[in-house]
Amino acid sequence: MRPIRLILPALSIVIVLTTGCSVDTAEETTTNLYDRVAATAEEARPLMPGLRAPSFEIPMPDGSLYTFDSENLDQPAVIIFYRGGWCPWCNRQLSGLRTAQQELINLGYEVLFISADQEDVLKPSLEVEGIDYMLLSDNEMEVARDYGLAFRVSEETVERYAKAGIDLEAASGYDHHILPVPATFVIGLDGMIQFVYANPNYRVRVNPELLVMAARLAVEDS
């Protein structure tokens, strides 16, 4: 079956859902292709459906390591990249995903939330009360780079954030000034990316109903 694609270049949004297709040769083209940091959010190039999701091992809030091995998954996964607990748009998104998360779990998915915050401030910085999410720290931005989401924040923006009381270096523990483009990936049991939503406009996030629909279609197709 041919992939379903909806691409809106005017907003630099990419929404892609594959149903019943794989790209066997695509993995060969990913070597070093996404191993970089984009100059701007608009120049980031998220991994596309049909590619294998990169594996990773990153800290949880308690400092222990979480391992995601895309070649040996026990269940499909939804991975949500967000900027950090200091970001009101991220908190709004996470708050709005409460119902969706339960629906995804009922469909058999593991739901992972990956933040640019360091593990020490990961949970305290989250302003959403009463949530039970798997929060992971990618403060070194290694996972964001592997998924094609990492971009460098301009010095002007860093200064503007500082004036607003947002200290990116304190949040991440590094002075790299790198953030991820907010993005959501649906990954099948075979470790292949089935659906991607990424938008360089951090104010716009995937609709929870769309995410659940894409996840359900991916499960049905598998």
C-alpha positions in Angstrom: 0.0 0.0 0.0 1.3 3.5 -0.8 2.2 5.8 2.0 -0.2 8.6 2.9 1.5 12.0 2.9 0.4 15.4 3.9 3.0 18.1 3.5 2.3 21.8 4.1 5.5 23.6 3.0 4.0 27.1 3.7 4.1 26.2 7.4 7.2 23.9 7.2 5.1 21.2 8.7 5.6 17.5 7.9 2.9 14.9 8.7 3.6 11.5 7.2 1.9 8.2 7.8 3.0 5.0 6.2 0.5 2.1 5.9 1.8 -1.2 4.7 5.1 0.0 3.2 8.7 -0.1 4.1 11.8 1.5 2.7 14.5 -1.2 2.8 17.2 1.0 1.2 16.4 4.1 3.2 18.4 3.0 6.2 21.6 3.1 4.1 21.1 6.7 3.4 20.8 7.8 7.0 24.4 7.3 7.9 25.8 10.6 8.9 22.9 12.4 7.1 21.2 13.6 10.3 24.3 13.7 12.5 24.3 17.5 12.7 22.7 20.5 14.3 20.6 22.7 12.1 21.2 26.4 12.1 17.5 27.1 12.6 14.4 25.1 13.5 13.2 25.6 9.9 16.3 23.8 8.6 16.0 20.7 10.7 15.2 17.5 8.8 13.3 15.0 10.9 13.6 11.3 10.1 10.8 10.1 7.9 8.6 7.0 7.9 10.1 3.9 6.5 13.4 4.5 8.4 14.4 2.5 11.5 14.1 4.6 14.6 17.5 5.2 16.2 18.1 3.3 19.5 19.2 5.3 22.5 20.0 5.2 26.2 19.3 8.3 28.3 18.5 9.2 31.9 15.2 9.2 33.7 14.4 11.7 36.5 15.9 9.5 39.1 19.2 9.3 37.2 18.8 5.7 36.1 19.1 4.9 32.4 16.3 4.0 30.1 17.2 1.9 27.0 15.2 2.1 23.8 16.4 -0.7 21.4 14.5 -0.4 18.2 15.7 -3.8 17.0 14.3 -5.6 20.0 11.1 -3.9 21.0 8.5 -5.6 23.3 5.8 -3.2 22.2 5.4 -0.4 19.7 6.2 3.1 20.9 5.2 6.7 20.6 8.1 9.2 21.2 7.3 12.8 21.9 10.1 15.3 21.8 9.5 18.6 23.7 11.7 21.6 24.7 11.4 21.5 28.4 9.3 22.1 31.5 10.1 25.9 31.2 8.1 26.0 27.9 4.4 26.8 28.5 3.5 25.4 25.1 5.1 22.1 26.0 3.3 22.0 29.3 0.0 22.7 27.5 0.8 19.9 25.1 1.6 17.4 27.8 -1.5 18.4 29.7 -3.6 17.8 26.6 -2.2 14.4 26.0 -3.5 12.8 29.2 -6.4 11.1 27.6 -4.5 10.3 24.4 -1.8 8.6 26.4 -4.3 6.2 28.0 -5.7 5.4 24.6 -2.2 4.8 23.2 -1.5 2.5 26.1 -4.7 0.6 25.5 -3.6 0.1 21.9 -0.4 -1.5 23.2 2.0 1.5 22.9 4.7 2.6 25.3 4.7 6.4 25.4 8.0 8.3 25.9 8.4 12.0 26.5 11.9 13.2 25.7 13.0 16.7 27.0 16.0 18.9 26.6 16.0 19.4 30.4 18.7 17.6 32.5 17.4 14.8 34.7 17.8 16.8 38.0 15.3 19.4 36.8 13.2 17.2 34.5 10.2 16.5 36.8 10.4 19.6 39.1 10.4 21.8 36.0 7.2 20.2 34.7 4.3 22.5 35.6 1.6 20.0 34.8 0.2 18.4 37.9 -1.1 14.9 38.3 0.5 13.3 35.3 2.2 10.0 35.1 4.5 10.1 32.1 7.7 8.4 31.2 10.0 11.4 31.2 13.5 11.1 29.7 16.4 13.6 29.5 18.2 14.3 26.3 20.1 17.3 27.6 23.1 16.5 25.5 20.9 16.5 22.4 22.3 13.3 21.1 18.9 11.7 20.5 17.5 14.9 19.0 20.4 14.9 16.5 19.9 11.2 15.6 16.2 12.0 14.9 17.0 15.1 12.8 15.4 17.5 15.3 18.3 19.4 16.8 18.9 23.1 16.0 20.9 25.8 17.5 19.1 28.6 19.3 20.2 32.1 18.1 22.1 34.3 20.6 19.3 36.9 20.2 16.8 34.3 21.3 18.9 33.1 24.2 19.1 36.7 25.4 15.4 37.2 25.0 14.7 34.0 27.0 17.1 35.1 29.7 15.2 38.4 30.1 12.0 36.4 30.4 13.6 34.3 33.2 14.3 31.3 31.1 17.9 30.0 31.5 18.6 27.4 28.9 22.0 26.5 30.3 20.5 25.9 33.8 17.8 23.7 32.3 20.0 21.6 30.2 23.3 21.8 32.2 25.1 22.7 29.0 26.0 25.9 27.2 25.4 24.3 23.7 22.1 26.3 23.3 20.5 23.5 21.3 16.9 22.5 21.4 14.7 20.0 19.5 12.0 20.8 17.1 8.9 19.6 18.9 8.0 16.3 17.2 6.0 13.1 17.6 7.0 9.7 16.2 4.9 6.5 16.0 7.2 3.5 15.9 6.0 0.0 15.0 7.0 -3.2 16.8 9.5 -3.8 14.1 11.3 -0.6 15.1 10.3 1.3 11.9 8.9 4.8 12.0 5.3 4.8 10.9 4.2 8.3 11.5 5.9 11.7 12.1 4.6 15.1 13.0 7.2 17.9 13.3 6.7 21.6 13.2 9.4 24.3 13.6 6.7 26.6 15.0 6.9 25.5 18.7 3.5 26.9 19.3 1.8 24.2 17.1 1.8 20.6 18.3 0.2 17.4 16.9 -3.5 17.1 17.6 -4.1 14.3 20.1 -6.9 12.8 18.1 -4.7 12.7 15.0 -2.0 11.0 17.0 -4.3 8.3 18.3 -5.8 7.8 14.8 -2.3 7.4 13.3 -1.3 5.0 16.1 -4.4 3.0 15.6 -3.9 2.7 11.8 -0.3 1.6 12.4 -1.4 -1.1 14.7 -4.2 -2.3 12.4 -1.8 -2.3 9.4 0.8 -4.4 11.3 
